[in-house]
Amino acid sequence: MIPPIANRFVAGETPAEALDHVRQLNDRNLKAIVNLLGEHYNDRDPVDADAATYRSLAADIASSGLDACISVKPSQLGLDLGEDVFREEVTAIVDSAVEEDVFVWIDMEDHTTTDATLDAFEALARKHGGGERSGGTRSTSDGGSGAGVGVCVQANLKRTRDDVERLADVPGKVRFVKGAYDEPAEIAYKDKAAVDREYEALLEYAFEHFDGGIAVGSHDPAMIDRAIELHQKYGTPFEVQMLMGVREDAQEELADEYEVWQYVPYGGRWKSYFYRRVMERKENLWFAVRAVVGR
Protein backbone atom coordinates (compact mmCIF):
# COMPACT_ATOMS: atom_id res chain seq x y z
CA MET A 1 0.00 0.00 0.00
CA ILE A 2 1.28 3.47 -0.88
CA PRO A 3 1.54 5.67 2.26
CA PRO A 4 -0.41 8.95 2.39
CA ILE A 5 2.77 11.00 2.09
CA ALA A 6 3.40 9.52 -1.37
CA ASN A 7 -0.09 9.11 -2.79
CA ARG A 8 -0.23 12.78 -3.71
CA PHE A 9 2.12 11.93 -6.58
CA VAL A 10 1.25 8.28 -7.32
CA ALA A 11 -2.26 7.02 -8.10
CA GLY A 12 -1.95 3.59 -6.50
CA GLU A 13 -0.37 0.25 -7.19
CA THR A 14 -3.01 -1.31 -9.44
CA PRO A 15 -4.64 -0.39 -12.77
CA ALA A 16 -7.99 -0.19 -10.99
CA GLU A 17 -6.67 2.44 -8.58
CA ALA A 18 -5.13 4.41 -11.44
CA LEU A 19 -8.37 4.40 -13.43
CA ASP A 20 -10.35 5.44 -10.37
CA HIS A 21 -8.05 8.48 -10.13
CA VAL A 22 -8.67 9.15 -13.83
CA ARG A 23 -12.43 9.16 -13.22
CA GLN A 24 -11.97 11.78 -10.53
CA LEU A 25 -9.83 13.86 -12.90
CA ASN A 26 -12.42 13.64 -15.66
CA ASP A 27 -15.04 14.91 -13.20
CA ARG A 28 -12.80 17.98 -12.74
CA ASN A 29 -12.47 18.57 -16.51
CA LEU A 30 -8.95 17.11 -16.57
CA LYS A 31 -7.69 14.33 -18.81
CA ALA A 32 -5.08 11.71 -17.90
CA ILE A 33 -1.85 10.21 -19.22
CA VAL A 34 -1.45 6.91 -17.38
CA ASN A 35 2.04 5.50 -16.81
CA LEU A 36 2.99 2.19 -15.21
CA LEU A 37 6.16 2.90 -13.24
CA GLY A 38 9.22 0.95 -14.38
CA GLU A 39 12.46 1.55 -16.29
CA HIS A 40 15.89 0.15 -17.19
CA TYR A 41 15.10 -3.55 -17.23
CA ASN A 42 17.97 -5.92 -17.94
CA ASP A 43 15.78 -8.99 -18.24
CA ARG A 44 13.07 -9.76 -20.80
CA ASP A 45 10.47 -11.04 -18.32
CA PRO A 46 9.55 -7.66 -16.74
CA VAL A 47 9.63 -6.08 -20.20
CA ASP A 48 7.07 -8.57 -21.49
CA ALA A 49 4.99 -8.24 -18.32
CA ASP A 50 4.80 -4.43 -18.46
CA ALA A 51 4.07 -4.47 -22.18
CA ALA A 52 1.18 -6.87 -21.59
CA THR A 53 -0.10 -4.62 -18.81
CA TYR A 54 -0.08 -1.62 -21.16
CA ARG A 55 -2.07 -3.50 -23.78
CA SER A 56 -4.60 -4.49 -21.14
CA LEU A 57 -4.68 -0.94 -19.77
CA ALA A 58 -5.48 0.46 -23.21
CA ALA A 59 -8.38 -1.96 -23.50
CA ASP A 60 -9.64 -0.97 -20.03
CA ILE A 61 -9.47 2.74 -20.92
CA ALA A 62 -11.38 2.10 -24.14
CA SER A 63 -14.12 0.06 -22.49
CA SER A 64 -14.54 2.57 -19.65
CA GLY A 65 -14.98 5.58 -21.92
CA LEU A 66 -12.51 7.56 -19.82
CA ASP A 67 -10.65 10.56 -21.22
CA ALA A 68 -7.20 9.03 -20.91
CA CYS A 69 -4.21 7.70 -22.82
CA ILE A 70 -1.05 5.80 -21.89
CA SER A 71 2.64 6.68 -21.71
CA VAL A 72 5.58 4.26 -21.95
CA LYS A 73 9.33 4.51 -21.38
CA PRO A 74 11.79 2.99 -23.90
CA SER A 75 13.99 1.43 -21.19
CA GLN A 76 10.86 -0.10 -19.68
CA LEU A 77 10.18 -1.78 -23.01
CA GLY A 78 13.61 -3.34 -23.37
CA LEU A 79 15.80 -0.68 -24.96
CA ASP A 80 18.64 -1.66 -22.61
CA LEU A 81 18.37 -5.17 -24.08
CA GLY A 82 18.54 -3.89 -27.65
CA GLU A 83 16.75 -1.53 -30.00
CA ASP A 84 15.09 -4.49 -31.72
CA VAL A 85 13.46 -5.53 -28.43
CA PHE A 86 12.18 -2.02 -27.83
CA ARG A 87 10.81 -1.67 -31.36
CA GLU A 88 9.03 -5.02 -31.09
CA GLU A 89 7.38 -4.17 -27.78
CA VAL A 90 6.42 -0.56 -28.49
CA THR A 91 5.02 -1.50 -31.90
CA ALA A 92 2.83 -4.19 -30.35
CA ILE A 93 1.55 -1.73 -27.73
CA VAL A 94 0.78 1.03 -30.24
CA ASP A 95 -0.83 -1.40 -32.71
CA SER A 96 -3.05 -2.75 -29.93
CA ALA A 97 -3.90 0.70 -28.58
CA VAL A 98 -4.81 1.97 -32.03
CA GLU A 99 -7.34 -0.84 -32.33
CA GLU A 100 -8.85 0.40 -29.06
CA ASP A 101 -8.72 4.06 -30.21
CA VAL A 102 -6.33 4.92 -27.36
CA PHE A 103 -3.39 7.30 -27.77
CA VAL A 104 0.17 6.33 -26.76
CA TRP A 105 2.93 8.69 -25.63
CA ILE A 106 6.56 7.56 -25.81
CA ASP A 107 8.51 9.26 -23.02
CA MET A 108 12.05 10.52 -23.61
CA GLU A 109 14.85 9.39 -21.30
CA ASP A 110 18.53 10.38 -21.25
CA HIS A 111 20.40 11.43 -24.40
CA THR A 112 21.64 7.91 -25.15
CA THR A 113 18.06 6.88 -25.96
CA THR A 114 17.12 9.84 -28.17
CA ASP A 115 17.83 8.42 -31.62
CA ALA A 116 16.15 5.07 -30.95
CA THR A 117 13.12 6.81 -29.43
CA LEU A 118 12.66 9.29 -32.27
CA ASP A 119 13.15 6.61 -34.94
CA ALA A 120 10.51 4.37 -33.35
CA PHE A 121 8.13 7.29 -32.93
CA GLU A 122 8.46 8.45 -36.53
CA ALA A 123 7.88 4.96 -37.91
CA LEU A 124 4.78 4.44 -35.77
CA ALA A 125 3.43 7.94 -36.38
CA ARG A 126 3.70 7.49 -40.15
CA LYS A 127 2.04 4.11 -39.81
CA HIS A 128 -0.86 5.18 -37.61
CA GLY A 129 -1.05 8.98 -37.80
CA GLY A 130 -0.96 11.36 -34.89
CA GLY A 131 -4.39 11.00 -33.34
CA GLU A 132 -6.77 13.90 -32.88
CA ARG A 133 -5.22 17.31 -33.43
CA SER A 134 -7.74 18.94 -31.12
CA GLY A 135 -6.56 21.36 -28.46
CA GLY A 136 -6.31 24.98 -27.49
CA THR A 137 -9.75 25.17 -25.93
CA ARG A 138 -11.69 22.81 -23.72
CA SER A 139 -12.56 19.59 -25.52
CA THR A 140 -16.19 18.53 -25.55
CA SER A 141 -15.57 14.94 -26.62
CA ASP A 142 -17.30 12.07 -24.85
CA GLY A 143 -14.02 10.46 -23.85
CA GLY A 144 -10.85 9.06 -25.34
CA SER A 145 -7.91 10.85 -26.87
CA GLY A 146 -8.08 9.33 -30.34
CA ALA A 147 -5.66 6.75 -31.64
CA GLY A 148 -2.13 7.83 -32.49
CA VAL A 149 1.28 8.30 -31.00
CA GLY A 150 3.35 11.12 -29.51
CA VAL A 151 6.89 11.69 -28.31
CA CYS A 152 8.69 13.96 -25.85
CA VAL A 153 11.60 16.31 -26.67
CA GLN A 154 13.84 18.06 -24.15
CA ALA A 155 14.85 21.71 -24.45
CA ASN A 156 18.10 21.27 -22.51
CA LEU A 157 19.62 19.12 -25.29
CA LYS A 158 21.45 21.16 -27.92
CA ARG A 159 20.33 18.78 -30.67
CA THR A 160 16.62 19.34 -30.05
CA ARG A 161 16.16 22.25 -32.49
CA ASP A 162 17.21 19.94 -35.32
CA ASP A 163 15.00 17.16 -33.95
CA VAL A 164 11.97 19.45 -33.84
CA GLU A 165 12.52 20.55 -37.43
CA ARG A 166 12.58 16.88 -38.37
CA LEU A 167 9.33 16.24 -36.48
CA ALA A 168 7.42 19.16 -38.03
CA ASP A 169 6.22 16.96 -40.90
CA VAL A 170 5.63 13.81 -38.85
CA PRO A 171 1.90 13.14 -38.21
CA GLY A 172 2.24 12.70 -34.45
CA LYS A 173 2.09 14.81 -31.32
CA VAL A 174 5.16 16.31 -29.62
CA ARG A 175 5.49 17.08 -25.91
CA PHE A 176 7.94 19.87 -25.08
CA VAL A 177 9.70 19.68 -21.70
CA LYS A 178 12.77 21.41 -20.29
CA GLY A 179 14.55 18.14 -19.46
CA ALA A 180 15.16 16.44 -16.14
CA TYR A 181 18.31 14.41 -16.83
CA ASP A 182 21.79 15.55 -15.80
CA GLU A 183 23.37 15.54 -19.25
CA PRO A 184 27.02 16.34 -20.17
CA ALA A 185 27.76 20.03 -20.80
CA GLU A 186 29.04 19.34 -24.31
CA ILE A 187 25.59 18.23 -25.45
CA ALA A 188 23.27 20.09 -23.09
CA TYR A 189 22.54 23.55 -21.76
CA LYS A 190 23.29 23.64 -18.03
CA ASP A 191 22.19 27.18 -17.21
CA LYS A 192 18.50 27.56 -16.31
CA ALA A 193 18.17 30.81 -18.24
CA ALA A 194 19.63 29.16 -21.34
CA VAL A 195 17.20 26.24 -21.04
CA ASP A 196 14.29 28.66 -20.65
CA ARG A 197 15.35 30.58 -23.77
CA GLU A 198 15.65 27.36 -25.72
CA TYR A 199 12.25 26.16 -24.52
CA GLU A 200 10.62 29.37 -25.70
CA ALA A 201 12.41 29.16 -29.05
CA LEU A 202 11.20 25.60 -29.55
CA LEU A 203 7.64 26.60 -28.74
CA GLU A 204 7.84 29.52 -31.16
CA TYR A 205 9.01 27.21 -33.95
CA ALA A 206 6.38 24.58 -33.19
CA PHE A 207 3.45 26.98 -33.04
CA GLU A 208 4.58 28.55 -36.31
CA HIS A 209 5.40 25.37 -38.25
CA PHE A 210 3.30 22.56 -36.72
CA ASP A 211 -0.34 22.13 -37.69
CA GLY A 212 -1.22 21.00 -34.19
CA GLY A 213 -0.27 18.25 -31.81
CA ILE A 214 1.75 20.50 -29.48
CA ALA A 215 1.89 19.50 -25.82
CA VAL A 216 3.36 21.99 -23.37
CA GLY A 217 4.82 19.82 -20.62
CA SER A 218 5.67 22.41 -17.99
CA HIS A 219 4.65 23.71 -14.58
CA ASP A 220 6.35 27.05 -15.26
CA PRO A 221 3.64 29.76 -15.42
CA ALA A 222 5.83 31.87 -17.74
CA MET A 223 6.11 29.07 -20.29
CA ILE A 224 2.41 28.28 -20.17
CA ASP A 225 1.58 31.98 -20.63
CA ARG A 226 3.98 32.08 -23.58
CA ALA A 227 2.27 29.08 -25.14
CA ILE A 228 -1.10 30.79 -24.80
CA GLU A 229 0.32 33.91 -26.48
CA LEU A 230 1.67 31.80 -29.34
CA HIS A 231 -1.65 29.98 -29.67
CA GLN A 232 -3.41 33.33 -29.95
CA LYS A 233 -0.83 34.54 -32.50
CA TYR A 234 -0.76 31.48 -34.77
CA GLY A 235 -4.02 29.70 -33.93
CA THR A 236 -2.17 26.40 -33.56
CA PRO A 237 -3.91 23.84 -31.30
CA PHE A 238 -2.09 22.81 -28.13
CA GLU A 239 -2.55 21.16 -24.78
CA VAL A 240 -0.95 21.56 -21.35
CA GLN A 241 0.51 18.60 -19.48
CA MET A 242 1.42 18.56 -15.79
CA LEU A 243 2.34 15.96 -13.19
CA MET A 244 -0.04 14.53 -10.63
CA GLY A 245 0.42 16.34 -7.34
CA VAL A 246 2.04 19.48 -8.75
CA ARG A 247 0.12 22.76 -9.14
CA GLU A 248 -3.21 20.96 -9.26
CA ASP A 249 -5.15 24.16 -8.56
CA ALA A 250 -3.54 25.69 -11.65
CA GLN A 251 -4.42 22.59 -13.65
CA GLU A 252 -8.11 23.02 -12.86
CA GLU A 253 -8.03 26.74 -13.59
CA LEU A 254 -6.39 26.17 -16.98
CA ALA A 255 -8.86 23.38 -17.78
CA ASP A 256 -11.69 25.91 -17.75
CA GLU A 257 -10.38 27.21 -21.07
CA TYR A 258 -7.64 24.91 -22.37
CA GLU A 259 -7.07 21.20 -22.74
CA VAL A 260 -5.14 19.94 -19.71
CA TRP A 261 -3.70 16.46 -19.20
CA GLN A 262 -2.35 15.15 -15.91
CA TYR A 263 0.50 12.63 -15.96
CA VAL A 264 -0.71 9.81 -13.68
CA PRO A 265 1.91 7.26 -12.55
CA TYR A 266 0.99 4.08 -10.73
CA GLY A 267 2.48 0.71 -9.78
CA GLY A 268 4.57 -1.08 -7.21
CA ARG A 269 7.78 0.72 -8.18
CA TRP A 270 6.63 4.01 -6.68
CA LYS A 271 9.41 4.69 -4.15
CA SER A 272 12.07 5.94 -6.56
CA TYR A 273 9.52 8.08 -8.42
CA PHE A 274 8.31 9.69 -5.20
CA TYR A 275 11.91 10.36 -4.17
CA ARG A 276 12.59 12.18 -7.46
CA ARG A 277 9.51 14.38 -7.04
CA VAL A 278 10.58 15.35 -3.53
CA MET A 279 14.18 16.05 -4.53
CA GLU A 280 13.09 18.24 -7.45
CA ARG A 281 11.45 20.81 -5.21
CA LYS A 282 11.42 21.10 -1.41
CA GLU A 283 7.86 22.40 -1.75
CA ASN A 284 6.75 18.97 -2.99
CA LEU A 285 7.64 17.38 0.34
CA TRP A 286 5.76 20.14 2.17
CA PHE A 287 2.70 19.56 -0.03
CA ALA A 288 2.85 15.86 0.75
CA VAL A 289 3.18 16.43 4.49
CA ARG A 290 0.26 18.87 4.44
CA ALA A 291 -1.86 16.22 2.70
CA VAL A 292 -1.14 13.81 5.58
CA VAL A 293 -1.79 16.23 8.45
CA GLY A 294 -4.83 17.76 6.75
CA ARG A 295 -3.66 21.36 6.73
LUMLUMMAR-248952 format. One record per residue (C-alpha): residue in three letters; x, y, z. Coordinates in steps of 0.02 Angstrom, whole numbers, plus 32768, in hexadecimal, padded with zeros to 4 digits. Layout:
ALAXYZ
...
***
This chain:
MET800080008000
ILE804080AE7FD4
PRO804D811B8071
PRO7FEC81BF8078
ILE808B82268068
ALA80AA81DC7FBB
ASN7FFB81C87F74
ARG7FF4827F7F46
PHE806A82547EB7
VAL803F819E7E92
ALA7F8F815F7E6B
GLY7F9F80B47EBB
GLU7FEE800D7E99
THR7F6A7FBE7E28
PRO7F187FED7D82
ALA7E707FF67DDA
GLU7EB3807A7E53
ALA7F0080DD7DC4
LEU7E5E80DC7D60
ASP7DFB81107DFA
HIS7E6E81A87E06
VAL7E4E81C97D4D
ARG7D9381CA7D6B
GLN7DAA824D7DF1
LEU7E1482B57D7B
ASN7D9382AA7CF1
ASP7D1082E97D6C
ARG7D8083837D83
ASN7D9083A07CC6
LEU7E4083587CC4
LYS7E8082CC7C53
ALA7F02824A7C81
ILE7FA381FF7C3F
VAL7FB881597C9B
ASN806681137CB7
LEU8095806E7D07
LEU813480917D6A
GLY81CD80307D31
GLU826F804D7CD2
HIS831B80077CA4
TYR82F37F4F7CA3
ASN83837ED87C7F
ASP83157E3E7C70
ARG828D7E187BF0
ASP820B7DD87C6C
PRO81DD7E817CBB
VAL81E17ED07C0E
ASP81627E547BCE
ALA80F97E647C6C
ASP80F07F227C65
ALA80CC7F217BAB
ALA803B7EA97BC8
THR7FFB7F197C54
TYR7FFC7FAF7BDE
ARG7F987F517B5B
SER7F1A7F207BDF
LEU7F167FD17C24
ALA7EEE80177B78
ALA7E5D7F9E7B69
ASP7E1E7FD07C17
ILE7E2680897BEA
ALA7DC780697B49
SER7D3E80037B9C
SER7D2980807C29
GLY7D1381177BB8
LEU7D8E817A7C21
ASP7DEC82107BDB
ALA7E9881C37BEA
CYS7F2D81817B8B
ILE7FCB81227BBA
SER8084814E7BC2
VAL811780D57BB6
LYS81D380E17BD3
PRO824E80957B55
SER82BC80477BDC
GLN821F7FFB7C28
LEU81FD7FA77B82
GLY82A87F597B6F
LEU83167FDE7B20
ASP83A47FAD7B96
LEU83977EFE7B4C
GLY839F7F3E7A9A
GLU83467FB37A24
ASP82F37F1F79CE
VAL82A17EEB7A72
PHE82617F9B7A91
ARG821C7FAC79E0
GLU81C47F0579ED
GLU81717F2F7A93
VAL81417FE47A6F
THR80FB7FB579C5
ALA808D7F2F7A13
ILE804D7FAA7A95
VAL802780347A18
ASP7FD67FBA799D
SER7F687F767A28
ALA7F3D80237A6B
VAL7F10806279BE
GLU7E917FD679B0
GLU7E4680147A53
ASP7E4C80CB7A1A
VAL7EC380F67AA8
PHE7F57816D7A94
VAL8009813D7AC6
TRP809381B37AFE
ILE8148817A7AF5
ASP81A981CF7B81
MET825A820E7B64
GLU82E681D57BD7
ASP839F82077BDA
HIS83FC823C7B3C
THR843A818C7B16
THR838781587AEE
THR835881EC7A80
ASP837C81A579D3
ALA832880FE79F4
THR829081547A41
LEU827981D079B2
ASP8292814A792D
ALA820E80DA797C
PHE8197816D7991
GLU81A781A678DD
ALA818A80F87899
LEU80EF80DE7904
ALA80AB818D78E5
ARG80B981777829
LYS806680CD7839
HIS7FD5810378A7
GLY7FCC81C1789E
GLY7FD08238792F
GLY7F248226797D
GLU7EAE82B77994
ARG7EFB83627979
SER7E7D83B379EC
GLY7EB8842C7A71
GLY7EC584E17AA2
THR7E1984EA7AF0
ARG7DB784757B5E
SER7D8C83D47B04
THR7CD7839F7B02
SER7CF582EB7ACD
ASP7C9F825B7B26
GLY7D43820B7B57
GLY7DE281C57B0D
SER7E75821E7AC1
GLY7E6C81D37A13
ALA7EE5815179D2
GLY7F95818779A8
VAL8040819F79F2
GLY80A7822C7A3C
VAL815982497A78
CYS81B382BA7AF3
VAL824483307ACB
GLN82B483877B48
ALA82E6843E7B3A
ASN838984277B9A
LEU83D583BC7B0F
LYS843184227A8C
ARG83F983AB7A02
THR833F83C77A22
ARG8328845979A8
ASP835C83E5791A
ASP82EE835A795E
VAL825683CC7964
GLU8272840378B1
ARG8275834C7881
LEU81D2832C78E0
ALA817383BE7892
ASP813783507803
VAL811A82B37869
PRO805F8291788A
GLY8070827B7946
LYS806982E579E2
VAL8102832F7A37
ARG811383567AF1
PHE818D83E27B1A
VAL81E583D87BC3
LYS827E842E7C0A
GLY82D7838B7C33
ALA82F683367CD9
TYR839482D17CB7
ASP8441830A7CEA
GLU849083097C3D
PRO854783317C0F
ALA856C83E97BF0
GLU85AC83C77B41
ILE8500838F7B08
ALA848B83EC7B7D
TYR8467849A7BC0
LYS848D849E7C7B
ASP8455854F7CA4
LYS839D85627CD1
ALA838D86047C70
ALA83D585B27BD5
VAL835C85207BE4
ASP82CA85997BF8
ARG82FF85F97B5C
GLU830E85587AFA
TYR8265851C7B36
GLU821385BC7AFB
ALA826D85B27A53
LEU823085007A3B
LEU817E85327A63
GLU818885C479EA
TYR81C38550795F
ALA813F84CD7985
PHE80AD8545798C
GLU80E5859378E8
HIS810E84F57888
PHE80A5846878D4
ASP7FEF845378A3
GLY7FC3841A7953
GLY7FF3839079CA
ILE805784017A3E
ALA805E83CF7AF5
VAL80A8844B7B70
GLY80F183DF7BF9
SER811B84607C7C
HIS80E984A17D27
ASP813D85497D05
PRO80B685D07CFD
ALA812386397C89
MET813285AE7C09
ILE807985867C0F
ASP804F863F7BF9
ARG80C786447B65
ALA807185AE7B17
ILE7FC986047B28
GLU8010869F7AD4
LEU805386367A45
HIS7FAD85DB7A34
GLN7F5586827A26
LYS7FD786BF79A7
TYR7FDA86267936
GLY7F3785CD7960
THR7F9385287972
PRO7F3D84A879E3
PHE7F9884747A82
GLU7F8084227B29
VAL7FD084367BD5
GLN801A83A27C32
MET804783A07CEB
LEU8075831E7D6D
MET7FFE82D77DEC
GLY801583317E91
VAL806683CE7E4B
ARG800684727E37
GLU7F5F84187E31
ASP7EFF84B87E54
ALA7F4F85057DBA
GLN7F2384697D55
GLU7E6B847F7D7D
GLU7E6F85397D59
LEU7EC0851D7CAF
ALA7E4584917C87
ASP7DB8850F7C89
GLU7DF985507BE2
TYR7E8284DE7BA1
GLU7E9E84247B8F
VAL7EFF83E57C26
TRP7F4783377C40
GLN7F8B82F67CE4
TYR801982777CE2
VAL7FDD81EB7D54
PRO8060816B7D8C
TYR803180CC7DE8
GLY807C80237E17
GLY80E47FCA7E97
ARG818580247E67
TRP814C80C97EB2
LYS81D680EA7F30
SER825C81297EB8
TYR81DC81947E5B
PHE81A081E57EFC
TYR825382067F30
ARG827582617E8B
ARG81DC82CF7EA0
VAL821182FF7F4F
MET82C583227F1E
GLU828F83907E8B
ARG823D84107EFB
LYS823B841F7FBA
GLU818984607FA9
ASN815283B57F6B
LEU817E83658011
TRP812083EF806D
PHE808783D27FFF
ALA808F83198026
VAL809F833680E1
ARG800D83AF80DE
ALA7FA3832B8087
VAL7FC782B38117
VAL7FA6832B81A6
GLY7F0F83788152
ARG7F49842C8150
***
